[in-house]
Amino acid sequence: MEEKLTRSLETYLIAIDTLLENNDSIIVKDVAKYLGFGGATTSDAVKKLKEKGYINYQPYGNITLTSLGKDKVAIKKYRHNTITKFLNKVLDIDLKDAEYNAEQMEYSMTDDVLSRLVHFLDFMKQCACNEPKWVKSCKSTLETGEISAKCKSCSGNCRCLKK
């Protein structure tokens, strides 16, 4: 089983991926400058990422992502984007706050809870209902501060629960 990365090491890994999207090659100095961290601290983090198998790196050489690193980044980005979209589109939180809160949520949950949340949000995206009535009702409640008469009348006898 893959060892969980610390928040700090994930930050470095994501930064490396971001830099590699726009550059053919990067070195420790590029990562340090991008993140605004010291060279020695960045060098230590890069060495740890190499030891864990997420990057290829030789001292004073170029940094590349391994397949494990690419997979980790893809999972991290997917989870982050899924939660951000939910916060922004369903809960109507502005995008900047949604981005920030998605990251906070990701790091405050266990992997199992985070995986289940992302699975649920994926399911909701693919559900034939497209936007279930409870999502619309929740948005209405957020806007007005009151539960709609339709929801009040539901009181446990909701047609959604009947097969």
Secondary structure, 3 states (H helix, E strand, C coil): CCCCCCHHHHHHHHHHHHHHHHCCCCCHHHHHHHHCCCHHHHHHHHHHHHHCCCEEECCCCCEEECHHHHHHHHHHHHHHHHHHHHHHHHCCCCHHHHHHHHHHHHHHCCHHHHHHHHHHHHHHHHCCCCCCHHHHHHHHHHHHCCCCHHHHHHCCCCHHHCC
